[in-house]
């Protein structure tokens, strides 16, 4: 017993030292990222203007840098050409509608699963069928966790609307601020996150679907620096401008462009919760609009996904791009047949 207590105390000391190290490392990184503010008087007009611009965070992280994606594109020419041959067959809108609609439950189930939801794909299918008549969680899956049921219900409903919007005529507006805020509201409505955000948040109250009013961090990476709330509106405004210009330039294949758009969005992390789910909706939307399928990864572990996303935000998107490309190819071959 004496040894066990000693080991426990030692373990607690190590954890405490690790937390202290993480805190120091994060503080040092924050000082490095926001170093340009050192020369300004806090509270001055220049200080406030720079803070609201978001340019300090943006200049340090460069989320719109497409060079890593262009480098990957140069190494995947044959695979991307094969994807382009397959996607020509999806330009028949009937096929595209059938296939993308068939993937809604799987895509929604995978997306909430990445966030820790434990419901099964069979339960996702049950919810989808029952949604024709019911929306209340206690009716959809009465014996399961209500919040998990609501999360999955919400994502299925959001994906249904997303598919309809993405299948609309090509001149229909795509991604914009209103649409993204609607997605954020859609994935969180009636969940415990809504209660947390609207009733228990510190400072000025906000609502789901509105940009966050608090600084945030993620447990998976204490050294991931997201912009401060004051920076978010300007950063999101430039995000939409960057997205539109990137698409117009056609430098990146639509598959790689979709991944970059998702990574850029999640790096800003504009909402208090639901950023990952909204990011994956943005990914699906762009793929469908470009005659591709929303990627449903097979046997994807949450930690592996989080690591790939973190690497991509650090300008190392190779693993994420390779997985998305191979998955897209497998799905196109499965749905459209093989040679």
C-alpha positions as CSV (number, residue, x, y, z in Angstrom):
1,X,0.0,0.0,0.0
2,X,2.9,2.4,0.9
3,X,4.4,1.8,-2.6
4,X,1.1,2.4,-4.3
5,X,0.6,5.7,-2.5
6,X,4.1,6.8,-3.3
7,X,3.6,6.0,-7.0
8,X,0.3,7.9,-7.0
9,X,1.9,10.9,-5.5
10,X,4.8,10.7,-8.0
11,X,2.3,10.4,-10.9
12,X,0.3,13.4,-9.6
13,X,3.6,15.4,-9.5
14,X,4.5,14.5,-13.0
15,X,1.0,15.5,-14.2
16,X,1.3,18.8,-12.4
17,X,4.7,19.5,-13.9
18,X,3.4,18.6,-17.4
19,X,0.4,21.0,-17.0
20,X,2.8,23.7,-15.9
21,X,5.1,23.1,-18.8
22,X,2.2,23.1,-21.2
23,X,1.0,26.4,-19.8
24,X,4.4,28.0,-20.1
25,X,4.8,26.7,-23.6
26,X,1.4,28.1,-24.6
27,X,2.1,31.4,-23.0
28,X,5.4,31.7,-24.9
29,X,3.7,30.8,-28.1
30,X,1.0,33.4,-27.6
31,X,3.7,36.0,-27.0
32,X,5.4,35.0,-30.2
33,X,2.2,35.0,-32.3
34,X,1.1,38.4,-31.0
35,X,4.5,40.0,-30.8
36,X,3.5,42.9,-33.1
37,X,1.4,44.3,-30.3
38,X,4.4,44.9,-28.1
39,X,5.1,48.2,-29.9
40,X,1.6,49.5,-29.4
41,X,-0.1,50.9,-26.3
42,X,-2.8,48.6,-25.1
43,X,-6.2,50.3,-25.6
44,X,-4.9,52.8,-28.2
45,X,-6.8,53.2,-31.5
46,X,-4.0,51.5,-33.3
47,X,-4.0,48.6,-30.9
48,X,-7.8,48.1,-31.2
49,X,-7.7,48.4,-34.9
50,X,-5.0,45.8,-35.3
51,X,-6.8,43.5,-32.9
52,X,-10.0,43.7,-34.8
53,X,-8.3,43.1,-38.1
54,X,-7.1,39.6,-37.2
55,X,-4.0,40.2,-39.4
56,X,-1.5,39.4,-36.7
57,X,-2.9,35.9,-36.2
58,X,-3.3,35.5,-40.0
59,X,0.2,36.6,-40.8
60,X,1.7,34.2,-38.3
61,X,-0.4,31.1,-39.3
62,X,-1.0,31.8,-43.0
63,X,-4.1,29.5,-43.2
64,X,-4.6,30.4,-46.9
65,X,-1.2,29.3,-48.0
66,X,-1.9,26.8,-50.9
67,X,1.7,25.8,-51.5
68,X,1.6,22.5,-49.5
69,X,-1.6,21.5,-51.5
70,X,-0.1,22.4,-54.8
71,X,3.0,20.3,-54.0
72,X,0.7,17.4,-53.1
73,X,-1.3,17.9,-56.3
74,X,1.9,17.6,-58.3
75,X,2.6,14.1,-56.9
76,X,-1.0,12.8,-57.4
77,X,-1.6,13.6,-61.0
78,X,-2.6,10.1,-62.1
79,X,-4.9,9.6,-59.2
80,X,-6.6,13.0,-59.7
81,X,-7.0,12.3,-63.4
82,X,-8.7,9.0,-62.6
83,X,-11.0,10.9,-60.2
84,X,-11.8,13.3,-63.0
85,X,-12.7,10.5,-65.4
86,X,-15.1,9.0,-62.8
87,X,-16.7,12.2,-61.8
88,X,-17.7,12.9,-65.4
89,X,-20.2,10.1,-64.9
90,X,-21.7,11.9,-61.9
91,X,-22.5,14.9,-64.0
92,X,-25.8,13.2,-64.8
93,X,-27.8,14.8,-62.0
94,X,-30.0,11.8,-61.4
95,X,-27.0,9.6,-60.5
96,X,-25.4,12.4,-58.5
97,X,-28.7,12.9,-56.5
98,X,-29.1,9.2,-55.9
99,X,-25.6,8.6,-54.7
100,X,-25.2,11.7,-52.5
101,X,-28.6,11.2,-50.9
102,X,-27.7,7.6,-50.2
103,X,-24.6,8.8,-48.3
104,X,-26.3,11.2,-46.0
105,X,-26.8,8.9,-43.0
106,X,-23.2,7.5,-43.3
107,X,-21.7,11.0,-43.6
108,X,-23.7,12.4,-40.7
109,X,-22.9,9.3,-38.5
110,X,-19.2,9.6,-39.2
111,X,-19.1,13.3,-38.5
112,X,-20.8,13.0,-35.0
113,X,-18.7,9.9,-34.3
114,X,-15.5,11.9,-34.7
115,X,-16.8,14.1,-32.0
116,X,-17.4,11.2,-29.6
117,X,-21.0,10.2,-30.4
118,X,-21.5,6.5,-29.7
119,X,-24.6,5.8,-31.7
120,X,-24.4,3.2,-34.6
121,X,-25.0,3.6,-38.3
122,X,-28.0,1.3,-37.8
123,X,-29.4,3.8,-35.3
124,X,-28.7,6.7,-37.8
125,X,-30.8,4.8,-40.4
126,X,-33.6,4.4,-37.8
127,X,-33.5,8.1,-37.0
128,X,-33.6,9.0,-40.7
129,X,-36.6,6.9,-41.4
130,X,-38.5,8.2,-38.3
131,X,-37.7,11.8,-39.2
132,X,-40.5,11.6,-41.8
133,X,-42.9,11.7,-38.8
134,X,-41.0,12.6,-35.6
135,X,-38.2,14.9,-34.5
136,X,-38.4,14.4,-30.7
137,X,-35.4,12.5,-29.4
138,X,-37.5,10.5,-27.0
139,X,-39.5,9.2,-30.0
140,X,-36.6,8.6,-32.3
141,X,-34.4,6.5,-30.0
142,X,-36.2,6.3,-26.7
143,X,-33.7,4.0,-25.0
144,X,-30.6,5.9,-26.0
145,X,-28.8,9.0,-24.7
146,X,-31.0,11.9,-25.6
147,X,-28.2,14.4,-26.4
148,X,-26.4,11.9,-28.7
149,X,-29.7,11.2,-30.4
150,X,-30.3,14.9,-30.9
151,X,-26.7,15.4,-32.2
152,X,-27.2,12.7,-34.8
153,X,-30.7,13.9,-35.7
154,X,-29.4,17.4,-36.2
155,X,-26.6,16.3,-38.5
156,X,-28.8,14.1,-40.6
157,X,-31.2,17.1,-41.1
158,X,-28.4,19.5,-41.8
159,X,-26.9,17.0,-44.4
160,X,-30.3,16.6,-46.1
161,X,-30.5,20.4,-46.5
162,X,-26.9,20.6,-47.5
163,X,-27.3,18.0,-50.3
164,X,-30.4,19.8,-51.7
165,X,-28.5,23.1,-51.7
166,X,-25.4,21.6,-53.3
167,X,-27.5,19.9,-56.0
168,X,-29.2,23.2,-56.9
169,X,-28.4,24.8,-60.3
170,X,-24.7,25.8,-60.6
171,X,-25.5,29.6,-60.5
172,X,-27.0,29.2,-57.0
173,X,-24.9,30.9,-54.3
174,X,-22.6,28.6,-52.4
175,X,-20.7,29.2,-49.2
176,X,-21.3,32.5,-47.4
177,X,-21.6,33.8,-43.9
178,X,-25.4,33.3,-43.6
179,X,-25.1,29.7,-44.8
180,X,-22.3,28.8,-42.5
181,X,-24.1,30.3,-39.5
182,X,-27.2,28.3,-40.4
183,X,-25.1,25.1,-40.4
184,X,-23.6,26.0,-37.0
185,X,-27.1,26.6,-35.6
186,X,-28.4,23.4,-37.2
187,X,-25.8,21.1,-35.7
188,X,-26.3,22.5,-32.2
189,X,-30.0,23.2,-31.8
190,X,-31.6,21.5,-28.7
191,X,-28.3,20.0,-27.6
192,X,-26.5,20.5,-24.3
193,X,-24.1,22.7,-26.1
194,X,-26.9,25.1,-26.8
195,X,-27.6,25.3,-23.1
196,X,-23.9,25.8,-22.3
197,X,-23.5,28.6,-25.0
198,X,-26.7,30.5,-24.4
199,X,-27.2,30.1,-20.7
200,X,-23.9,29.5,-19.0
201,X,-21.2,31.3,-21.2
202,X,-19.2,33.9,-19.4
203,X,-19.3,37.5,-20.5
204,X,-21.7,38.8,-23.1
205,X,-24.2,36.2,-24.0
206,X,-24.3,34.8,-27.5
207,X,-26.5,32.4,-29.4
208,X,-25.7,29.3,-31.4
209,X,-24.9,30.2,-35.0
210,X,-23.2,33.4,-33.9
211,X,-19.5,33.9,-33.8
212,X,-17.9,33.1,-30.4
213,X,-17.4,35.7,-27.7
214,X,-14.8,33.8,-25.8
215,X,-11.2,32.6,-26.4
216,X,-11.0,28.9,-26.8
217,X,-8.6,26.0,-26.9
218,X,-8.9,22.3,-27.7
219,X,-7.9,19.5,-25.4
220,X,-6.2,17.5,-28.2
221,X,-3.5,20.2,-28.7
222,X,-2.8,22.8,-26.0
223,X,-0.4,24.6,-28.4
224,X,-3.1,25.2,-31.0
225,X,-3.6,28.9,-31.0
226,X,-7.0,30.0,-32.3
227,X,-7.7,33.7,-32.9
228,X,-9.3,35.8,-30.2
229,X,-13.0,36.6,-30.5
230,X,-12.4,40.2,-31.7
231,X,-10.4,38.8,-34.6
232,X,-13.0,36.3,-35.8
233,X,-15.4,38.5,-37.9
234,X,-12.6,40.0,-40.0
235,X,-10.9,36.6,-40.4
236,X,-14.2,35.0,-41.5
237,X,-14.8,37.9,-43.9
238,X,-11.4,37.3,-45.5
239,X,-12.0,33.5,-45.4
240,X,-15.0,33.8,-47.7
241,X,-13.1,36.2,-50.0
242,X,-10.1,33.8,-50.1
243,X,-12.4,30.8,-50.7
244,X,-14.1,32.5,-53.7
245,X,-10.7,33.6,-55.2
246,X,-9.2,30.2,-54.7
247,X,-12.1,28.5,-56.6
248,X,-12.0,31.1,-59.3
249,X,-8.3,30.6,-59.9
250,X,-8.8,26.8,-60.4
251,X,-5.2,26.2,-59.3
252,X,-6.2,23.3,-57.0
253,X,-8.2,20.3,-57.9
254,X,-11.7,20.5,-56.3
255,X,-10.9,17.6,-54.0
256,X,-7.8,19.3,-52.6
257,X,-9.5,22.7,-52.6
258,X,-12.3,21.3,-50.5
259,X,-9.8,19.9,-47.9
260,X,-8.0,23.2,-47.8
261,X,-11.2,25.2,-47.3
262,X,-12.2,22.9,-44.4
263,X,-8.8,23.1,-42.8
264,X,-8.7,26.9,-43.1
265,X,-12.2,27.2,-41.6
266,X,-11.5,24.9,-38.6
267,X,-8.2,26.8,-37.9
268,X,-10.2,30.0,-37.4
269,X,-12.7,28.0,-35.2
270,X,-15.3,30.8,-35.3
271,X,-17.9,29.2,-33.1
272,X,-17.9,28.1,-29.4
273,X,-18.8,24.5,-30.5
274,X,-19.6,22.6,-33.6
275,X,-16.7,23.8,-35.7
276,X,-15.6,20.3,-36.7
277,X,-19.1,19.3,-37.8
278,X,-19.6,22.5,-39.7
279,X,-16.1,22.1,-41.3
280,X,-17.1,18.7,-42.6
281,X,-20.3,20.1,-43.9
282,X,-18.3,22.7,-45.8
283,X,-16.1,19.9,-47.2
284,X,-19.2,17.9,-48.3
285,X,-20.8,20.9,-49.9
286,X,-17.8,21.7,-52.0
287,X,-17.3,18.1,-53.1
288,X,-20.9,17.7,-54.2
289,X,-21.0,21.0,-56.1
290,X,-17.9,19.7,-58.0
291,X,-19.4,16.4,-59.0
292,X,-17.6,14.4,-56.3
293,X,-18.9,12.4,-53.4
294,X,-18.8,13.5,-49.7
295,X,-16.0,11.3,-48.4
296,X,-16.9,8.7,-45.8
297,X,-13.7,7.4,-44.3
298,X,-13.6,3.7,-43.3
299,X,-12.6,2.8,-39.8
300,X,-11.3,6.3,-39.0
301,X,-10.2,6.7,-35.4
302,X,-10.9,10.0,-33.7
303,X,-7.4,10.6,-32.6
304,X,-6.0,9.8,-36.0
305,X,-8.4,12.3,-37.6
306,X,-7.5,15.0,-35.0
307,X,-3.8,14.5,-35.6
308,X,-4.3,14.8,-39.4
309,X,-6.3,18.0,-39.0
310,X,-3.7,19.4,-36.6
311,X,-0.9,18.5,-39.1
312,X,-2.8,20.2,-41.9
313,X,-3.2,23.3,-39.9
314,X,0.5,23.3,-39.5
315,X,0.9,23.1,-43.3
316,X,1.5,19.4,-43.4
317,X,-1.8,18.1,-45.1
318,X,-0.2,15.2,-46.9
319,X,-1.8,12.4,-44.8
320,X,-5.2,14.0,-44.8
321,X,-5.1,14.7,-48.6
322,X,-3.9,11.1,-49.3
323,X,-6.7,9.6,-47.2
324,X,-9.4,11.8,-48.8
325,X,-8.1,11.0,-52.3
326,X,-7.9,7.2,-51.8
327,X,-11.3,7.2,-50.1
328,X,-12.8,9.3,-52.9
329,X,-11.4,6.9,-55.5
330,X,-12.7,3.8,-53.6
331,X,-16.2,5.3,-53.4
332,X,-16.4,6.3,-57.0
333,X,-15.3,2.9,-58.1
334,X,-17.8,1.3,-55.8
335,X,-20.7,3.5,-56.9
336,X,-19.9,3.6,-60.6
337,X,-18.3,0.3,-61.2
338,X,-14.7,-0.7,-62.0
339,X,-12.9,-1.1,-65.3
